[in-house]
Amino acid sequence: MKLKKVILAGVLAAFSLSAANFPASAAIPMRGIVEGFYGTPWTNEKRIMMMDFCRRYDLNAYIYAPKDDPWHRAKWREPYPEDKKTELADLIKSARKNKVRFVFAVSPGLDLHYDGAKGAADKQFMLKKFAAMYDLGVRDFAVFFDDIKDLNGQKQAEFINYLQKHFVDTHEGVSPLITVPTQYHRLNMVDEKGKALDYTEKFAATLDKSVLVLYTGEKVVSDGLTDEDLKKAEEIYGRNLGIWWNYPVNDYAENKLALGAIYDLPKKEVPAIFFNPMKYAQMSKIALISGAKYAQNPAAYDENAALNAAIADEYGDLAEDMRIFAAHAQYLRSSWCYIGRPDGGDFRLLADEFWQKTKGEEDTAETWQKLFDETEKAQRATEKLLNKLPEKYLAECRPQLLQFERILRADKVALDLLKARAENNAADAAKLTKELKARRAIIADENKTASVSEDCAQKFIDDVLAYCKSKH
């Protein structure tokens, strides 16, 4: 058994949390993927594939924390069944082979007891859980308290400290724990005056300084994170914080894919960053590749170059076609969040130009033609992807490709409608208006399952209908 100081010295030599030990231009020490989404967890086959992916893109850590794995969260006290233990053992071996740190996480906060006989029993349950994984080869562990109602920060921190003392410090080669607090984004940590709330204040003050804390930025899903805002959060905790980044995860909007690049993350030193993917492992790779490039050199990261390189790496001869589709599948939103660059790319710019010229009563013929050509190009790309993408990709994006095809066909009808009106062809205009409304209704219904380019290619349909109605 190693003493605490010996263990910490070895760990901090590899992954120092001290700002002085890694300049902004250096790679982030601990960088990888956190399988932390809600919904159907990845299969072990996909996880093993991701271990190889991590090796190829110099990601060195993977956190196992699928919310809907019952033994990770809802039934955390129960040991994994033998078949699941076999799967985990295979996964751990794959991680070791690919030089990826496998971080085993448990989320006990739904019903964790802290005091009395039940509290003592729960500590033993967790020690046994960790010991079983240690025997399988795990040397990195995490305890997460996110997305629960319990706000006893001191008790949570004491529980983690107990595990640090009675497990980490008594097992050779184990790294300091990683945790996510219940108040895990900055705006949830402070009151309106910026003062730390009681939970965060006590959790931060009590928690062992060797424990790595992950947070998600300003919000649960943050549209970028500045150096200044990271510094504010670190001042609350009195330590360097790691980042759990919620893109491309789409568990709050599964009908939409997140095929954009990582962007607007800190240039300053960060001890760790983990990207939370979609349940669609293959389609997560564009964002994850860009995230890997960011993590390798935050100060020199180029979002556009990273996106183009990611698509080229992953899609080869189909890269240009995928680039067109991905440009319409980047932006995620819900009633409580938004993230991702605006959808549409070249189409959006041309549509904006068209409406500006229309408003100014300028000649729109040239822009109309460019829009028509752009629509045809996107339609050809979509058809090519549907015909030539390998099934491993199509299994995860076919609904969105088919929806995009519907939208593009409707856009062409919308363009024909504009042309008919410009030529004062009332009969054709009436017929095309009826057809466009019917197509729009189908698209709206299909959006429930698969949505693409809501604020661009879809919006163009609505804008055309509204424009034609205003001219009656």
C-alpha positions as CSV (number, residue, x, y, z in Angstrom):
1,M,0.0,0.0,0.0
2,K,1.3,3.4,-0.8
3,L,1.0,6.4,1.5
4,K,-1.2,9.3,0.4
5,K,1.7,11.6,-0.4
6,V,3.4,9.0,-2.6
7,I,0.2,8.4,-4.5
8,L,-0.5,12.0,-5.0
9,A,3.0,12.8,-6.1
10,G,2.8,10.2,-8.8
11,V,-0.6,11.3,-10.0
12,L,0.2,15.0,-10.0
13,A,3.4,14.3,-12.0
14,A,1.2,12.9,-14.8
15,F,-1.8,15.2,-14.5
16,S,-0.9,18.2,-12.5
17,L,-3.7,20.5,-11.6
18,S,-1.3,23.4,-11.1
19,A,-1.6,26.2,-13.6
20,A,2.2,26.7,-13.5
21,N,2.8,23.3,-15.0
22,F,1.1,23.6,-18.4
23,P,1.2,26.8,-20.5
24,A,-1.9,27.7,-22.5
25,S,-0.3,26.3,-25.7
26,A,0.2,22.9,-24.2
27,A,-2.3,20.0,-24.5
28,I,-4.9,19.8,-21.8
29,P,-3.5,17.0,-19.5
30,M,-6.7,15.0,-19.2
31,R,-8.8,15.1,-22.3
32,G,-11.4,12.7,-23.6
33,I,-15.0,11.6,-23.7
34,V,-17.7,11.3,-21.0
35,E,-20.4,8.9,-21.8
36,G,-22.8,10.8,-19.7
37,F,-26.0,11.2,-21.7
38,Y,-29.5,10.1,-20.9
39,G,-31.2,7.5,-23.1
40,T,-29.9,4.3,-24.6
41,P,-26.3,3.8,-23.6
42,W,-23.7,2.9,-26.2
43,T,-23.2,-0.8,-26.8
44,N,-19.8,-2.2,-25.8
45,E,-18.9,-2.6,-29.4
46,K,-19.3,1.2,-29.9
47,R,-17.4,1.9,-26.7
48,I,-14.5,-0.3,-27.8
49,M,-14.6,1.5,-31.2
50,M,-14.3,4.8,-29.3
51,M,-11.3,3.6,-27.4
52,D,-9.5,3.2,-30.8
53,F,-10.9,6.6,-31.8
54,C,-9.4,8.2,-28.7
55,R,-6.0,6.7,-29.4
56,R,-6.1,7.9,-33.0
57,Y,-7.0,11.5,-32.0
58,D,-4.8,11.7,-28.9
59,L,-7.6,11.7,-26.4
60,N,-6.3,10.0,-23.3
61,A,-9.4,9.5,-21.0
62,Y,-12.9,8.1,-21.1
63,I,-15.5,8.4,-18.3
64,Y,-18.0,5.6,-18.1
65,A,-21.1,7.3,-16.7
66,P,-24.2,6.4,-18.8
67,K,-27.2,7.8,-17.0
68,D,-29.5,4.9,-18.0
69,D,-27.1,2.1,-16.9
70,P,-29.0,1.0,-13.8
71,W,-25.9,-0.1,-11.9
72,H,-24.3,3.3,-12.5
73,R,-27.1,5.3,-11.0
74,A,-30.6,3.9,-10.1
75,K,-29.2,0.6,-8.7
76,W,-25.7,1.8,-7.8
77,R,-25.6,-0.4,-4.6
78,E,-26.0,-3.5,-6.6
79,P,-22.9,-5.3,-8.1
80,Y,-22.8,-5.6,-11.9
81,P,-24.1,-9.0,-13.1
82,E,-21.5,-11.3,-14.5
83,D,-22.3,-10.6,-18.1
84,K,-21.9,-6.9,-17.6
85,K,-18.7,-7.4,-15.6
86,T,-17.3,-9.3,-18.6
87,E,-18.2,-6.5,-20.9
88,L,-16.6,-4.0,-18.6
89,A,-13.5,-6.1,-18.4
90,D,-13.2,-6.2,-22.2
91,L,-13.7,-2.4,-22.3
92,I,-11.1,-1.8,-19.6
93,K,-8.6,-4.0,-21.6
94,S,-9.4,-2.1,-24.7
95,A,-8.8,1.2,-22.9
96,R,-5.4,0.0,-21.6
97,K,-4.4,-1.3,-25.1
98,N,-5.2,2.2,-26.6
99,K,-3.5,4.0,-23.7
100,V,-6.8,5.6,-22.6
101,R,-7.5,6.2,-18.9
102,F,-10.8,4.4,-18.1
103,V,-12.6,6.4,-15.4
104,F,-15.4,4.4,-13.7
105,A,-18.1,6.7,-12.4
106,V,-21.0,6.1,-10.0
107,S,-23.9,8.5,-9.4
108,P,-25.3,7.6,-6.0
109,G,-27.1,10.8,-5.2
110,L,-30.7,9.8,-6.0
111,D,-30.9,7.9,-2.6
112,L,-27.5,8.1,-0.9
113,H,-27.5,8.0,2.9
114,Y,-24.9,9.9,4.8
115,D,-25.4,9.2,8.5
116,G,-26.2,6.4,10.9
117,A,-26.3,2.8,10.1
118,K,-27.6,3.4,6.5
119,G,-24.9,5.9,5.9
120,A,-22.2,3.5,7.1
121,A,-23.7,0.8,4.9
122,D,-23.7,3.0,1.8
123,K,-20.0,3.8,2.3
124,Q,-19.4,0.0,2.3
125,F,-21.5,-0.5,-0.8
126,M,-19.4,2.1,-2.6
127,L,-16.1,0.6,-1.4
128,K,-17.2,-2.8,-2.6
129,K,-18.3,-1.3,-6.0
130,F,-14.9,0.4,-6.4
131,A,-13.0,-2.7,-5.3
132,A,-14.8,-4.9,-7.9
133,M,-13.8,-2.4,-10.6
134,Y,-10.2,-2.2,-9.2
135,D,-9.9,-5.9,-9.6
136,L,-10.9,-5.6,-13.2
137,G,-8.1,-3.1,-13.7
138,V,-9.7,0.3,-13.1
139,R,-7.4,2.9,-11.5
140,D,-9.5,6.1,-12.1
141,F,-12.8,6.6,-10.3
142,A,-15.5,9.3,-10.2
143,V,-18.5,10.1,-8.0
144,F,-21.1,12.3,-9.6
145,F,-23.9,14.3,-7.9
146,D,-25.4,16.0,-10.9
147,D,-29.1,16.1,-11.6
148,I,-30.4,15.3,-8.2
149,K,-32.5,17.2,-5.6
150,D,-30.1,16.8,-2.6
151,L,-28.3,20.0,-1.8
152,N,-26.2,18.9,1.2
153,G,-22.9,20.0,-0.1
154,Q,-20.9,19.3,3.1
155,K,-22.2,15.7,3.4
156,Q,-21.6,15.0,-0.2
157,A,-18.0,16.3,0.1
158,E,-17.4,14.3,3.2
159,F,-18.6,11.2,1.5
160,I,-16.1,11.8,-1.3
161,N,-13.4,12.5,1.2
162,Y,-14.1,9.2,2.9
163,L,-13.7,7.3,-0.4
164,Q,-10.5,9.3,-1.0
165,K,-9.1,8.2,2.3
166,H,-10.4,4.7,2.6
167,F,-10.1,3.6,-1.0
168,V,-7.9,5.9,-3.1
169,D,-5.2,6.2,-0.4
170,T,-5.2,2.4,0.3
171,H,-5.0,1.1,-3.2
172,E,-1.9,1.2,-5.2
173,G,-1.9,3.3,-8.4
174,V,-5.3,4.9,-8.0
175,S,-5.7,8.5,-9.0
176,P,-7.5,11.1,-7.0
177,L,-11.2,11.1,-7.5
178,I,-13.2,13.1,-10.0
179,T,-16.5,14.6,-9.1
180,V,-19.4,16.7,-10.5
181,P,-21.3,18.7,-7.9
182,T,-25.1,19.1,-7.8
183,Q,-24.7,22.8,-8.7
184,Y,-22.5,22.1,-11.6
185,H,-22.7,25.3,-13.7
186,R,-21.6,28.7,-12.5
187,L,-24.9,30.5,-12.8
188,N,-26.4,27.8,-10.6
189,M,-23.6,28.2,-8.0
190,V,-24.1,31.8,-7.1
191,D,-26.9,34.2,-6.1
192,E,-27.8,37.4,-8.1
193,K,-24.9,39.2,-6.5
194,G,-22.4,36.6,-7.5
195,K,-22.0,35.1,-4.0
196,A,-21.6,31.4,-3.7
197,L,-24.8,29.6,-2.6
198,D,-24.7,27.6,0.6
199,Y,-24.4,24.2,-1.2
200,T,-21.5,25.3,-3.4
201,E,-19.8,27.1,-0.6
202,K,-19.8,24.1,1.7
203,F,-19.1,21.6,-1.0
204,A,-16.0,23.6,-2.2
205,A,-14.8,24.3,1.4
206,T,-15.1,20.7,2.5
207,L,-13.9,18.8,-0.5
208,D,-10.3,17.3,-0.4
209,K,-8.1,19.6,-2.6
210,S,-6.8,16.6,-4.5
211,V,-10.3,15.8,-6.0
212,L,-10.8,17.1,-9.6
213,V,-14.1,19.0,-9.9
214,L,-15.8,19.1,-13.4
215,Y,-18.4,21.7,-14.3
216,T,-20.3,22.6,-17.5
217,G,-19.5,26.3,-17.8
218,E,-21.9,29.2,-17.3
219,K,-25.0,27.0,-17.9
220,V,-25.9,23.3,-18.2
221,V,-25.4,23.7,-21.9
222,S,-23.2,26.7,-22.5
223,D,-22.8,28.5,-25.8
224,G,-19.0,29.0,-25.3
225,L,-16.9,29.6,-22.2
226,T,-14.5,32.5,-21.8
227,D,-11.3,32.6,-19.8
228,E,-12.9,35.2,-17.6
229,D,-15.9,33.1,-16.8
230,L,-13.8,30.1,-16.1
231,K,-11.7,32.2,-13.7
232,K,-14.9,33.3,-11.8
233,A,-15.9,29.6,-11.3
234,E,-12.4,28.7,-10.2
235,E,-12.4,31.5,-7.7
236,I,-15.5,30.0,-6.1
237,Y,-13.7,26.7,-5.7
238,G,-10.2,27.9,-5.0
239,R,-8.8,25.4,-7.5
240,N,-8.5,24.7,-11.2
241,L,-11.7,23.2,-12.5
242,G,-12.1,20.6,-15.3
243,I,-14.7,21.0,-18.0
244,W,-17.6,18.7,-18.8
245,W,-18.7,20.1,-22.2
246,N,-22.3,19.3,-23.3
247,Y,-21.8,19.2,-27.1
248,P,-22.5,17.3,-29.2
249,V,-24.8,15.6,-26.7
250,N,-28.5,15.9,-27.8
251,D,-30.4,13.9,-25.3
252,Y,-32.8,16.9,-24.8
253,A,-33.3,17.1,-28.6
254,E,-32.8,13.7,-30.1
255,N,-34.5,14.5,-33.4
256,K,-31.6,16.8,-34.2
257,L,-28.0,15.9,-34.9
258,A,-25.1,18.0,-33.7
259,L,-22.6,17.9,-36.5
260,G,-20.7,21.1,-35.8
261,A,-17.3,21.9,-34.4
262,I,-16.4,22.7,-30.8
263,Y,-15.9,26.5,-30.5
264,D,-15.3,29.3,-28.1
265,L,-13.6,27.4,-25.3
266,P,-10.9,28.7,-22.9
267,K,-7.4,29.5,-24.1
268,K,-6.1,29.4,-20.5
269,E,-4.9,26.3,-18.7
270,V,-7.4,23.7,-17.9
271,P,-6.6,20.4,-16.0
272,A,-9.2,18.3,-17.9
273,I,-11.9,18.4,-20.5
274,F,-14.5,15.8,-21.4
275,F,-16.9,16.0,-24.3
276,N,-20.3,14.5,-23.8
277,P,-21.4,12.8,-27.1
278,M,-24.7,11.9,-28.6
279,K,-26.1,8.4,-28.3
280,Y,-25.2,8.3,-32.0
281,A,-21.6,7.3,-31.6
282,Q,-20.6,7.6,-35.3
283,M,-22.3,10.9,-35.8
284,S,-20.6,12.3,-32.7
285,K,-17.2,12.0,-34.3
286,I,-17.2,15.3,-36.2
287,A,-17.5,17.3,-33.0
288,L,-15.3,14.9,-31.0
289,I,-12.5,15.2,-33.6
290,S,-12.7,19.0,-33.4
291,G,-12.7,18.8,-29.6
292,A,-9.6,16.6,-29.7
293,K,-7.8,19.2,-31.9
294,Y,-8.9,21.9,-29.4
295,A,-7.6,19.9,-26.4
296,Q,-4.2,19.4,-28.1
297,N,-3.5,23.1,-28.4
298,P,-6.3,25.4,-27.1
299,A,-4.4,28.6,-27.9
300,A,-3.9,27.7,-31.5
301,Y,-7.3,26.1,-32.1
302,D,-9.0,27.0,-35.4
303,E,-12.6,26.0,-35.4
304,N,-13.1,26.0,-39.2
305,A,-9.9,24.1,-39.9
306,A,-10.8,21.6,-37.3
307,L,-14.3,21.1,-38.7
308,N,-13.0,20.6,-42.3
309,A,-10.3,18.2,-41.1
310,A,-12.8,16.2,-39.0
311,I,-15.2,15.7,-42.0
312,A,-12.3,14.9,-44.3
313,D,-10.9,12.4,-41.9
314,E,-14.1,10.6,-41.3
315,Y,-15.9,10.8,-44.7
316,G,-13.1,10.7,-47.3
317,D,-14.6,10.9,-50.8
318,L,-17.9,11.9,-49.4
319,A,-16.5,14.8,-47.3
320,E,-17.8,17.6,-49.5
321,D,-21.3,16.1,-49.4
322,M,-21.2,15.6,-45.7
323,R,-19.9,19.2,-45.2
324,I,-23.0,20.5,-47.0
325,F,-25.4,18.3,-44.8
326,A,-23.5,19.0,-41.6
327,A,-23.8,22.8,-42.2
328,H,-27.5,22.4,-41.8
329,A,-27.2,20.2,-38.7
330,Q,-25.2,22.0,-36.1
331,Y,-27.5,24.1,-33.9
332,L,-29.3,22.6,-31.0
333,R,-32.0,24.3,-29.0
334,S,-34.8,23.7,-26.5
335,S,-36.9,25.8,-24.2
336,W,-33.9,26.2,-21.8
337,C,-30.8,26.1,-23.9
338,Y,-29.1,26.6,-27.2
339,I,-25.7,25.7,-28.6
340,G,-24.0,25.3,-32.0
341,R,-23.3,27.6,-34.9
342,P,-26.3,28.7,-36.9
343,D,-27.5,26.2,-39.5
344,G,-27.3,26.8,-43.2
345,G,-23.9,28.0,-44.3
346,D,-24.0,29.3,-47.8
347,F,-27.8,28.8,-48.2
348,R,-28.4,31.1,-45.2
349,L,-26.2,33.8,-46.6
350,L,-27.9,33.7,-50.0
351,A,-31.4,33.6,-48.4
352,D,-30.5,36.7,-46.4
353,E,-29.3,38.4,-49.5
354,F,-32.4,37.5,-51.4
355,W,-34.8,39.0,-48.8
356,Q,-32.7,42.1,-48.4
357,K,-32.9,42.7,-52.1
358,T,-36.6,42.0,-52.1
359,K,-37.1,44.5,-49.3
360,G,-35.1,47.1,-51.1
361,E,-37.0,46.3,-54.3
362,E,-33.8,45.4,-56.1
363,D,-33.4,42.9,-58.9
364,T,-33.3,39.4,-57.3
365,A,-32.9,37.3,-60.4
366,E,-29.2,36.6,-59.9
367,T,-29.6,35.8,-56.2
368,W,-32.6,33.6,-57.0
369,Q,-30.5,31.6,-59.4
370,K,-27.7,31.2,-56.8
371,L,-30.2,30.0,-54.3
372,F,-31.6,27.5,-56.8
373,D,-28.1,26.2,-57.6
374,E,-27.3,25.9,-53.9
375,T,-30.5,24.0,-53.3
376,E,-29.7,21.6,-56.2
377,K,-26.2,21.1,-54.9
378,A,-27.5,20.3,-51.5
379,Q,-30.0,17.9,-53.0
380,R,-27.4,16.1,-55.0
381,A,-25.2,15.8,-51.9
382,T,-28.1,14.4,-49.8
383,E,-28.9,11.8,-52.5
384,K,-25.3,10.8,-52.7
385,L,-25.0,10.4,-49.0
386,L,-28.2,8.3,-48.9
387,N,-26.8,6.0,-51.6
388,K,-23.2,5.8,-50.7
389,L,-22.7,6.3,-46.9
390,P,-21.9,3.0,-45.2
391,E,-24.7,1.6,-43.1
392,K,-22.9,2.3,-39.8
393,Y,-23.4,6.0,-40.5
394,L,-26.8,5.8,-42.2
395,A,-28.2,3.9,-39.2
396,E,-27.7,7.1,-37.2
397,C,-28.5,9.8,-39.7
398,R,-30.9,8.3,-42.3
399,P,-34.0,10.0,-40.8
400,Q,-32.3,13.4,-40.9
401,L,-31.1,12.9,-44.5
402,L,-34.5,12.0,-45.6
403,Q,-36.0,15.0,-43.9
404,F,-33.4,17.2,-45.5
405,E,-34.3,15.8,-48.8
406,R,-38.0,16.7,-48.2
407,I,-37.0,20.2,-47.1
408,L,-34.8,20.8,-50.2
409,R,-37.6,19.7,-52.5
410,A,-39.9,22.1,-50.8
411,D,-37.4,24.9,-51.1
412,K,-37.3,24.3,-54.9
413,V,-41.1,24.5,-54.9
414,A,-40.8,27.8,-52.9
415,L,-38.3,29.2,-55.5
416,D,-40.6,28.2,-58.3
417,L,-43.4,30.0,-56.5
418,L,-41.4,33.1,-56.2
419,K,-40.6,32.9,-59.9
420,A,-44.2,32.4,-60.8
421,R,-45.3,35.5,-58.8
422,A,-42.5,37.5,-60.4
423,E,-43.8,36.6,-63.8
424,N,-47.4,37.4,-62.7
425,N,-48.4,33.8,-63.4
426,A,-51.4,33.6,-61.0
427,A,-52.5,30.1,-62.0
428,D,-49.1,28.5,-61.4
429,A,-48.6,30.6,-58.2
430,A,-51.9,29.3,-56.8
431,K,-51.0,25.7,-57.6
432,L,-47.5,26.0,-56.2
433,T,-48.7,27.6,-53.0
434,K,-51.1,24.7,-52.4
435,E,-48.3,22.2,-53.0
436,L,-45.8,24.1,-50.8
437,K,-48.3,24.2,-47.9
438,A,-48.8,20.5,-48.2
439,R,-45.1,19.8,-48.2
440,R,-44.6,22.1,-45.3
441,A,-47.2,20.2,-43.3
442,I,-45.5,16.9,-43.9
443,I,-42.1,18.4,-42.9
444,A,-43.6,19.8,-39.7
445,D,-44.9,16.4,-38.8
446,E,-41.6,14.7,-39.6
447,N,-39.7,17.2,-37.4
448,K,-40.9,15.3,-34.4
449,T,-38.7,12.4,-35.4
450,A,-35.9,14.1,-37.5
451,S,-35.3,17.8,-37.8
452,V,-32.7,19.7,-40.0
453,S,-32.1,23.4,-40.6
454,E,-35.1,24.7,-38.8
455,D,-33.9,28.3,-38.9
456,C,-32.6,28.2,-42.5
457,A,-33.8,25.9,-45.2
458,Q,-37.1,25.2,-43.3
459,K,-37.5,28.9,-42.4
460,F,-37.1,29.8,-46.1
461,I,-40.3,27.9,-46.8
462,D,-42.2,29.8,-44.2
463,D,-40.7,33.1,-45.3
464,V,-41.8,32.5,-48.9
465,L,-45.3,31.6,-47.8
466,A,-45.5,34.6,-45.6
467,Y,-44.2,36.9,-48.3
468,C,-46.7,35.6,-50.9
469,K,-49.6,36.0,-48.4
470,S,-48.5,39.6,-47.7
471,K,-48.7,40.4,-51.4
472,H,-52.4,39.4,-51.8
